[in-house]
Amino acid sequence: MSRVTLDIGFVPEILSITPAHGPLGTTITIRGRGFTKNGNTIYASYGTFPDLPSPDNETIILQVIPPGLPSNLGSLKTAGFPELRYRFYLRNANGETAAPGEFVLDL
């Protein structure tokens, strides 16, 4: 009797984003499972980032720079915004995440 090994990938899942908050330009690490070496697309609240690599199939590194923000982020806090939350989803050949990861931009 011979054995057959199948390489079945996990449906992508974002388990954490670190750090969970930080200033504009923070480099975040998205950790999860079901990532692929290449071809990962991140859909963020502020844009799409296609074909990102995940060398270990578990992490993706991304810098948080949403377009269109005022240079003085403190003015948003003065205007009554307590914080800015950004959500991140991932899609690749294995599927797409059902729930987002989240990063909070410090004001």
C-alpha positions as CSV (number, residue, x, y, z in Angstrom):
1,M,0.0,0.0,0.0
2,S,1.4,3.4,-1.0
3,R,0.9,6.7,0.8
4,V,-0.2,9.9,-0.8
5,T,0.7,13.2,0.8
6,L,-1.5,16.2,0.0
7,D,-0.3,19.7,0.6
8,I,-3.6,21.4,1.7
9,G,-3.2,25.0,2.9
10,F,-5.2,26.5,5.7
11,V,-7.8,29.1,4.9
12,P,-6.1,32.3,5.9
13,E,-6.6,33.6,9.4
14,I,-5.1,36.7,11.1
15,L,-4.2,35.8,14.7
16,S,-2.5,39.1,15.7
17,I,-1.2,42.4,14.6
18,T,1.8,43.8,16.6
19,P,2.1,46.3,17.8
20,A,-1.6,46.8,18.4
21,H,-1.3,50.6,18.2
22,G,1.3,53.2,17.3
23,P,2.0,56.4,15.5
24,L,1.8,57.1,11.8
25,G,4.4,55.1,9.9
26,T,4.5,52.2,12.4
27,T,5.8,49.0,10.9
28,I,3.4,46.2,11.9
29,T,3.7,42.4,11.8
30,I,0.6,40.5,10.8
31,R,0.7,37.0,12.2
32,G,-1.5,34.1,11.2
33,R,-1.9,30.9,9.3
34,G,-2.8,30.0,5.7
35,F,-0.5,32.7,4.3
36,T,1.4,31.8,1.1
37,K,5.1,32.6,0.3
38,N,3.9,35.1,-2.4
39,G,0.6,36.4,-3.7
40,N,-0.9,37.6,-0.4
41,T,-3.1,40.7,-0.8
42,I,-3.9,42.8,2.3
43,Y,-7.1,44.8,2.2
44,A,-6.8,47.6,4.7
45,S,-9.4,50.2,5.7
46,Y,-7.3,52.7,3.7
47,G,-6.1,50.7,0.7
48,T,-5.0,47.5,-1.0
49,F,-1.5,46.0,-0.9
50,P,-1.1,43.2,-3.5
51,D,1.4,40.4,-3.8
52,L,3.0,40.7,-0.4
53,P,5.5,37.9,0.6
54,S,5.3,35.8,3.7
55,P,8.7,34.0,3.9
56,D,7.5,31.6,6.7
57,N,3.8,31.4,5.7
58,E,2.9,33.0,9.0
59,T,4.0,36.6,9.0
60,I,3.6,39.7,6.8
61,I,5.4,43.0,7.5
62,L,3.6,46.3,6.5
63,Q,4.1,49.9,7.2
64,V,0.9,51.9,8.3
65,I,0.7,55.1,6.2
66,P,-2.9,55.9,5.4
67,P,-3.2,58.6,2.7
68,G,-5.1,61.8,3.2
69,L,-4.4,62.4,6.9
70,P,-3.5,65.9,8.1
71,S,0.1,66.4,9.0
72,N,-0.9,67.4,12.5
73,L,-2.7,64.3,13.7
74,G,-3.4,66.0,17.1
75,S,-5.9,68.2,15.3
76,L,-8.1,65.1,14.8
77,K,-8.0,64.5,18.5
78,T,-9.0,68.1,19.2
79,A,-11.8,67.7,16.7
80,G,-13.2,64.9,18.8
81,F,-11.7,61.7,17.2
82,P,-10.5,59.6,20.1
83,E,-8.5,57.3,17.8
84,L,-8.4,55.9,14.3
85,R,-8.9,52.2,13.9
86,Y,-7.8,50.3,10.8
87,R,-8.9,46.8,9.9
88,F,-6.8,44.4,7.8
89,Y,-8.1,41.4,5.8
90,L,-6.0,39.0,3.8
91,R,-6.7,37.1,0.5
92,N,-4.5,34.6,-1.3
93,A,-4.8,31.2,-3.2
94,N,-6.0,29.5,0.0
95,G,-9.0,31.8,0.4
96,E,-9.6,34.9,2.5
97,T,-9.8,35.8,6.2
98,A,-13.3,35.7,7.8
99,A,-12.4,38.2,10.5
100,P,-10.0,41.2,10.3
101,G,-7.0,42.1,12.3
102,E,-7.0,45.6,13.8
103,F,-4.4,48.4,14.4
104,V,-5.1,51.6,16.3
105,L,-3.4,54.8,15.0
106,D,-2.3,56.9,18.0
107,L,-3.4,60.5,17.7
